[in-house]
Amino acid sequence: NWVHWSFFPHKVLRKRYQNLLIEHLNKVLRKRYQNLLIEHLKERIQKELRS
């Protein structure tokens, strides 16, 4: 059963929104870090192959 959002206190809604935002930012940052790491490793491998 769905409960209308207005039944929740503002503090609860704000906390939930903050948690969702933090989860989203964590995913974005994790993905960016992985991409940077992959690019760095590719460059190192290419450099080693040229040597």
KEVEX-220701 format. One record per residue: residue number from 0; residue in three letters; x, y, z of N, C-alpha, C in turn. Coordinates in steps of 0.001 Angstrom, whole numbers, padded with zeros to 6 digits, m for minus. Each point is the difference from the previous one (the first is absolute). Example, Ala and Ser with C-alpha at 12.3 -4.5 7.8 and 13.67 -1.06 7.14 Angstrom:
REM KEVEX-220701
<atom><num>0</num><residuo>ALA</residuo><n_xx>013190</n_xx><n_yy>m005690</n_yy><n_zz>007800</n_zz><ca_xx>m000890</ca_xx><ca_yy>001190</ca_yy><ca_zz>000000</ca_zz><c_xx>000900</c_xx><c_yy>001200</c_yy><c_zz>000000</c_zz></atom>
<atom><num>1</num><residuo>SER</residuo><n_xx>m000350</n_xx><n_yy>001050</n_yy><n_zz>m000720</n_zz><ca_xx>000820</ca_xx><ca_yy>001190</ca_yy><ca_zz>000060</ca_zz><c_xx>m000770</c_xx><c_yy>001090</c_yy><c_zz>000730</c_zz></atom>
***
This chain:
REM KEVEX-220701
<atom><num>0</num><residuo>ASN</residuo><n_xx>000827</n_xx><n_yy>m001195</n_yy><n_zz>000000</n_zz><ca_xx>m000827</ca_xx><ca_yy>001195</ca_yy><ca_zz>000000</ca_zz><c_xx>000867</c_xx><c_yy>001254</c_yy><c_zz>000000</c_zz></atom>
<atom><num>1</num><residuo>TRP</residuo><n_xx>m000349</n_xx><n_yy>000921</n_yy><n_zz>m000857</n_zz><ca_xx>000718</ca_xx><ca_yy>001265</ca_yy><ca_zz>m000073</ca_zz><c_xx>m000570</c_xx><c_yy>000979</c_yy><c_zz>001015</c_zz></atom>
<atom><num>2</num><residuo>VAL</residuo><n_xx>000872</n_xx><n_yy>000767</n_yy><n_zz>000577</n_zz><ca_xx>m000414</ca_xx><ca_yy>001029</ca_yy><ca_zz>000949</ca_zz><c_xx>000315</c_xx><c_yy>001345</c_yy><c_zz>m000631</c_zz></atom>
<atom><num>3</num><residuo>HIS</residuo><n_xx>m000931</n_xx><n_yy>000902</n_yy><n_zz>000058</n_zz><ca_xx>000236</ca_xx><ca_yy>001313</ca_yy><ca_zz>m000592</ca_zz><c_xx>001167</c_xx><c_yy>000682</c_yy><c_zz>000701</c_zz></atom>
<atom><num>4</num><residuo>TRP</residuo><n_xx>000861</n_xx><n_yy>000659</n_yy><n_zz>m000793</n_zz><ca_xx>001220</ca_xx><ca_yy>000587</ca_yy><ca_zz>000559</ca_zz><c_xx>m000262</c_xx><c_yy>001042</c_yy><c_zz>001079</c_zz></atom>
<atom><num>5</num><residuo>SER</residuo><n_xx>m001154</n_xx><n_yy>000644</n_yy><n_zz>m000041</n_zz><ca_xx>m000270</ca_xx><ca_yy>001057</ca_yy><ca_zz>000984</ca_zz><c_xx>m000195</c_xx><c_yy>m000538</c_yy><c_zz>001419</c_zz></atom>
<atom><num>6</num><residuo>PHE</residuo><n_xx>m000139</n_xx><n_yy>m001316</n_yy><n_zz>000125</n_zz><ca_xx>m000137</ca_xx><ca_yy>m000591</ca_yy><ca_zz>001331</ca_zz><c_xx>001346</c_xx><c_yy>m000098</c_yy><c_zz>000722</c_zz></atom>
<atom><num>7</num><residuo>PHE</residuo><n_xx>001084</n_xx><n_yy>000159</n_yy><n_zz>m000749</n_zz><ca_xx>001323</ca_xx><ca_yy>m000092</ca_yy><ca_zz>000611</ca_zz><c_xx>000457</c_xx><c_yy>001369</c_yy><c_zz>000486</c_zz></atom>
<atom><num>8</num><residuo>PRO</residuo><n_xx>000650</n_xx><n_yy>000034</n_yy><n_zz>001141</n_zz><ca_xx>000548</ca_xx><ca_yy>001277</ca_yy><ca_zz>000474</ca_zz><c_xx>001091</c_xx><c_yy>000498</c_yy><c_zz>m000963</c_zz></atom>
<atom><num>9</num><residuo>HIS</residuo><n_xx>000131</n_xx><n_yy>001292</n_yy><n_zz>m000064</n_zz><ca_xx>000979</ca_xx><ca_yy>000611</ca_yy><ca_zz>m000900</ca_zz><c_xx>001409</c_xx><c_yy>m000537</c_yy><c_zz>000255</c_zz></atom>
<atom><num>10</num><residuo>LYS</residuo><n_xx>000350</n_xx><n_yy>m000179</n_yy><n_zz>001246</n_zz><ca_xx>001343</ca_xx><ca_yy>m000480</ca_yy><ca_zz>000356</ca_zz><c_xx>000270</c_xx><c_yy>m001385</c_yy><c_zz>m000604</c_zz></atom>
<atom><num>11</num><residuo>VAL</residuo><n_xx>m001008</n_xx><n_yy>m000859</n_yy><n_zz>000025</n_zz><ca_xx>000150</ca_xx><ca_yy>m001351</ca_yy><ca_zz>m000556</ca_zz><c_xx>000194</c_xx><c_yy>000075</c_yy><c_zz>m001512</c_zz></atom>
<atom><num>12</num><residuo>LEU</residuo><n_xx>m000796</n_xx><n_yy>000827</n_yy><n_zz>m000658</n_zz><ca_xx>000120</ca_xx><ca_yy>000151</ca_yy><ca_zz>m001448</ca_zz><c_xx>001366</c_xx><c_yy>000571</c_yy><c_zz>m000380</c_zz></atom>
<atom><num>13</num><residuo>ARG</residuo><n_xx>000453</n_xx><n_yy>000984</n_yy><n_zz>000750</n_zz><ca_xx>001300</ca_xx><ca_yy>000612</ca_yy><ca_zz>m000277</ca_zz><c_xx>001117</c_xx><c_yy>m001023</c_yy><c_zz>000162</c_zz></atom>
<atom><num>14</num><residuo>LYS</residuo><n_xx>m000079</n_xx><n_yy>m000802</n_yy><n_zz>001050</n_zz><ca_xx>001018</ca_xx><ca_yy>m001020</ca_yy><ca_zz>000245</ca_zz><c_xx>000012</c_xx><c_yy>m001029</c_yy><c_zz>m001131</c_zz></atom>
<atom><num>15</num><residuo>ARG</residuo><n_xx>m001171</n_xx><n_yy>m000397</n_yy><n_zz>m000433</n_zz><ca_xx>m000089</ca_xx><ca_yy>m000973</ca_yy><ca_zz>m001102</ca_zz><c_xx>000595</c_xx><c_yy>000580</c_yy><c_zz>m001281</c_zz></atom>
<atom><num>16</num><residuo>TYR</residuo><n_xx>m000328</n_xx><n_yy>001248</n_yy><n_zz>m000279</n_zz><ca_xx>000549</ca_xx><ca_yy>000652</ca_yy><ca_zz>m001185</ca_zz><c_xx>001527</c_xx><c_yy>000070</c_yy><c_zz>000084</c_zz></atom>
<atom><num>17</num><residuo>GLN</residuo><n_xx>000514</n_xx><n_yy>000352</n_yy><n_zz>001157</n_zz><ca_xx>001454</ca_xx><ca_yy>000068</ca_yy><ca_zz>000180</ca_zz><c_xx>000636</c_xx><c_yy>m001366</c_yy><c_zz>m000247</c_zz></atom>
<atom><num>18</num><residuo>ASN</residuo><n_xx>m000625</n_xx><n_yy>m001045</n_yy><n_zz>000524</n_zz><ca_xx>000534</ca_xx><ca_yy>m001346</ca_yy><ca_zz>m000200</ca_zz><c_xx>000007</c_xx><c_yy>m000388</c_yy><c_zz>m001473</c_zz></atom>
<atom><num>19</num><residuo>LEU</residuo><n_xx>m001079</n_xx><n_yy>000330</n_yy><n_zz>m000701</n_zz><ca_xx>m000058</ca_xx><ca_yy>m000298</ca_yy><ca_zz>m001433</ca_zz><c_xx>001070</c_xx><c_yy>000774</c_yy><c_zz>m000764</c_zz></atom>
<atom><num>20</num><residuo>LEU</residuo><n_xx>000185</n_xx><n_yy>001242</n_yy><n_zz>000367</n_zz><ca_xx>001011</ca_xx><ca_yy>000823</ca_yy><ca_zz>m000653</ca_zz><c_xx>001402</c_xx><c_yy>m000557</c_yy><c_zz>000249</c_zz></atom>
<atom><num>21</num><residuo>ILE</residuo><n_xx>000272</n_xx><n_yy>m000396</n_yy><n_zz>001224</n_zz><ca_xx>001305</ca_xx><ca_yy>m000572</ca_yy><ca_zz>000342</ca_zz><c_xx>000234</c_xx><c_yy>m001291</c_yy><c_zz>m000776</c_zz></atom>
<atom><num>22</num><residuo>GLU</residuo><n_xx>m001007</n_xx><n_yy>m000853</n_yy><n_zz>m000073</n_zz><ca_xx>000132</ca_xx><ca_yy>m001241</ca_yy><ca_zz>m000768</ca_zz><c_xx>000316</c_xx><c_yy>000300</c_yy><c_zz>m001460</c_zz></atom>
<atom><num>23</num><residuo>HIS</residuo><n_xx>m000717</n_xx><n_yy>000954</n_yy><n_zz>m000564</n_zz><ca_xx>000216</ca_xx><ca_yy>000355</ca_yy><ca_zz>m001400</ca_zz><c_xx>001417</c_xx><c_yy>000540</c_yy><c_zz>m000221</c_zz></atom>
<atom><num>24</num><residuo>LEU</residuo><n_xx>000431</n_xx><n_yy>000899</n_yy><n_zz>000876</n_zz><ca_xx>001338</ca_xx><ca_yy>000572</ca_yy><ca_zz>m000140</ca_zz><c_xx>001079</c_xx><c_yy>m001068</c_yy><c_zz>000162</c_zz></atom>
<atom><num>25</num><residuo>ASN</residuo><n_xx>m000208</n_xx><n_yy>m000928</n_yy><n_zz>000899</n_zz><ca_xx>000953</ca_xx><ca_yy>m001098</ca_yy><ca_zz>000167</ca_zz><c_xx>000133</c_xx><c_yy>m000809</c_yy><c_zz>m001283</c_zz></atom>
<atom><num>26</num><residuo>LYS</residuo><n_xx>m001121</n_xx><n_yy>m000300</n_yy><n_zz>m000630</n_zz><ca_xx>000035</ca_xx><ca_yy>m000755</ca_yy><ca_zz>m001258</ca_zz><c_xx>000741</c_xx><c_yy>000765</c_yy><c_zz>m001086</c_zz></atom>
<atom><num>27</num><residuo>VAL</residuo><n_xx>m000313</n_xx><n_yy>001288</n_yy><n_zz>m000109</n_zz><ca_xx>000642</ca_xx><ca_yy>000830</ca_yy><ca_zz>m001028</ca_zz><c_xx>001507</c_xx><c_yy>000078</c_yy><c_zz>000241</c_zz></atom>
<atom><num>28</num><residuo>LEU</residuo><n_xx>000388</n_xx><n_yy>000258</n_yy><n_zz>001238</n_zz><ca_xx>001423</ca_xx><ca_yy>000120</ca_yy><ca_zz>000317</ca_zz><c_xx>000734</c_xx><c_yy>m001322</c_yy><c_zz>m000191</c_zz></atom>
<atom><num>29</num><residuo>ARG</residuo><n_xx>m000624</n_xx><n_yy>m001092</n_yy><n_zz>000397</n_zz><ca_xx>000612</ca_xx><ca_yy>m001316</ca_yy><ca_zz>m000175</ca_zz><c_xx>000250</c_xx><c_yy>m000277</c_yy><c_zz>m001479</c_zz></atom>
<atom><num>30</num><residuo>LYS</residuo><n_xx>m001000</n_xx><n_yy>000308</n_yy><n_zz>m000824</n_zz><ca_xx>000136</ca_xx><ca_yy>m000233</ca_yy><ca_zz>m001441</ca_zz><c_xx>001099</c_xx><c_yy>000883</c_yy><c_zz>m000596</c_zz></atom>
<atom><num>31</num><residuo>ARG</residuo><n_xx>000044</n_xx><n_yy>001258</n_yy><n_zz>000399</n_zz><ca_xx>001048</ca_xx><ca_yy>000900</ca_yy><ca_zz>m000505</ca_zz><c_xx>001386</c_xx><c_yy>m000473</c_yy><c_zz>000427</c_zz></atom>
<atom><num>32</num><residuo>TYR</residuo><n_xx>000112</n_xx><n_yy>m000441</n_yy><n_zz>001248</n_zz><ca_xx>001285</ca_xx><ca_yy>m000495</ca_yy><ca_zz>000486</ca_zz><c_xx>000434</c_xx><c_yy>m001229</c_yy><c_zz>m000791</c_zz></atom>
<atom><num>33</num><residuo>GLN</residuo><n_xx>m000931</n_xx><n_yy>m000908</n_yy><n_zz>m000243</n_zz><ca_xx>000318</ca_xx><ca_yy>m001199</ca_yy><ca_zz>m000774</ca_zz><c_xx>000466</c_xx><c_yy>000369</c_yy><c_zz>m001403</c_zz></atom>
<atom><num>34</num><residuo>ASN</residuo><n_xx>m000695</n_xx><n_yy>000954</n_yy><n_zz>m000621</n_zz><ca_xx>000386</ca_xx><ca_yy>000424</ca_yy><ca_zz>m001346</ca_zz><c_xx>001391</c_xx><c_yy>000628</c_yy><c_zz>m000006</c_zz></atom>
<atom><num>35</num><residuo>LEU</residuo><n_xx>000286</n_xx><n_yy>000821</n_yy><n_zz>000996</n_zz><ca_xx>001332</ca_xx><ca_yy>000602</ca_yy><ca_zz>000092</ca_zz><c_xx>001075</c_xx><c_yy>m001059</c_yy><c_zz>000207</c_zz></atom>
<atom><num>36</num><residuo>LEU</residuo><n_xx>m000297</n_xx><n_yy>m000955</n_yy><n_zz>000839</n_zz><ca_xx>000954</ca_xx><ca_yy>m001072</ca_yy><ca_zz>000264</ca_zz><c_xx>000259</c_xx><c_yy>m000819</c_yy><c_zz>m001263</c_zz></atom>
<atom><num>37</num><residuo>ILE</residuo><n_xx>m001044</n_xx><n_yy>m000313</n_yy><n_zz>m000723</n_zz><ca_xx>000136</ca_xx><ca_yy>m000759</ca_yy><ca_zz>m001242</ca_zz><c_xx>000857</c_xx><c_yy>000773</c_yy><c_zz>m001002</c_zz></atom>
<atom><num>38</num><residuo>GLU</residuo><n_xx>m000275</n_xx><n_yy>001284</n_yy><n_zz>m000155</n_zz><ca_xx>000789</ca_xx><ca_yy>000818</ca_yy><ca_zz>m000928</ca_zz><c_xx>001465</c_xx><c_yy>000051</c_yy><c_zz>000421</c_zz></atom>
<atom><num>39</num><residuo>HIS</residuo><n_xx>000227</n_xx><n_yy>000141</n_yy><n_zz>001280</n_zz><ca_xx>001372</ca_xx><ca_yy>000039</ca_yy><ca_zz>000507</ca_zz><c_xx>000721</c_xx><c_yy>m001319</c_yy><c_zz>m000292</c_zz></atom>
<atom><num>40</num><residuo>LEU</residuo><n_xx>m000671</n_xx><n_yy>m001103</n_yy><n_zz>000248</n_zz><ca_xx>000612</ca_xx><ca_yy>m001306</ca_yy><ca_zz>m000248</ca_zz><c_xx>000270</c_xx><c_yy>m000216</c_yy><c_zz>m001486</c_zz></atom>
<atom><num>41</num><residuo>LYS</residuo><n_xx>m000916</n_xx><n_yy>000437</n_yy><n_zz>m000841</n_zz><ca_xx>000217</ca_xx><ca_yy>m000112</ca_yy><ca_zz>m001449</ca_zz><c_xx>001247</c_xx><c_yy>000766</c_yy><c_zz>m000421</c_zz></atom>
<atom><num>42</num><residuo>GLU</residuo><n_xx>000149</n_xx><n_yy>001205</n_yy><n_zz>000515</n_zz><ca_xx>001170</ca_xx><ca_yy>000818</ca_yy><ca_zz>m000330</ca_zz><c_xx>001289</c_xx><c_yy>m000664</c_yy><c_zz>000468</c_zz></atom>
<atom><num>43</num><residuo>ARG</residuo><n_xx>m000029</n_xx><n_yy>m000559</n_yy><n_zz>001185</n_zz><ca_xx>001203</ca_xx><ca_yy>m000678</ca_yy><ca_zz>000525</ca_zz><c_xx>000360</c_xx><c_yy>m001211</c_yy><c_zz>m000844</c_zz></atom>
<atom><num>44</num><residuo>ILE</residuo><n_xx>m001009</n_xx><n_yy>m000753</n_yy><n_zz>m000397</n_zz><ca_xx>000248</ca_xx><ca_yy>m001186</ca_yy><ca_zz>m000824</ca_zz><c_xx>000581</c_xx><c_yy>000413</c_yy><c_zz>m001346</c_zz></atom>
<atom><num>45</num><residuo>GLN</residuo><n_xx>m000579</n_xx><n_yy>001015</n_yy><n_zz>m000614</n_zz><ca_xx>000513</ca_xx><ca_yy>000474</ca_yy><ca_zz>m001286</ca_zz><c_xx>001436</c_xx><c_yy>000496</c_yy><c_zz>000132</c_zz></atom>
<atom><num>46</num><residuo>LYS</residuo><n_xx>000273</n_xx><n_yy>000693</n_yy><n_zz>001075</n_zz><ca_xx>001354</ca_xx><ca_yy>000501</ca_yy><ca_zz>000236</ca_zz><c_xx>000983</c_xx><c_yy>m001162</c_yy><c_zz>000152</c_zz></atom>
<atom><num>47</num><residuo>GLU</residuo><n_xx>m000407</n_xx><n_yy>m001021</n_yy><n_zz>000730</n_zz><ca_xx>000854</ca_xx><ca_yy>m001177</ca_yy><ca_zz>000189</ca_zz><c_xx>000229</c_xx><c_yy>m000727</c_yy><c_zz>m001320</c_zz></atom>
<atom><num>48</num><residuo>LEU</residuo><n_xx>m001030</n_xx><n_yy>m000078</n_yy><n_zz>m000810</n_zz><ca_xx>000130</ca_xx><ca_yy>m000691</ca_yy><ca_zz>m001280</ca_zz><c_xx>000946</c_xx><c_yy>000746</c_yy><c_zz>m000947</c_zz></atom>
<atom><num>49</num><residuo>ARG</residuo><n_xx>000030</n_xx><n_yy>001306</n_yy><n_zz>000085</n_zz><ca_xx>000883</ca_xx><ca_yy>000807</ca_yy><ca_zz>m000846</ca_zz><c_xx>001459</c_xx><c_yy>m000103</c_yy><c_zz>000437</c_zz></atom>
<atom><num>50</num><residuo>SER</residuo><n_xx>000221</n_xx><n_yy>m000332</n_yy><n_zz>001256</n_zz><ca_xx>001373</ca_xx><ca_yy>m000049</ca_yy><ca_zz>000539</ca_zz><c_xx>000747</c_xx><c_yy>m001224</c_yy><c_zz>m000477</c_zz></atom>
***
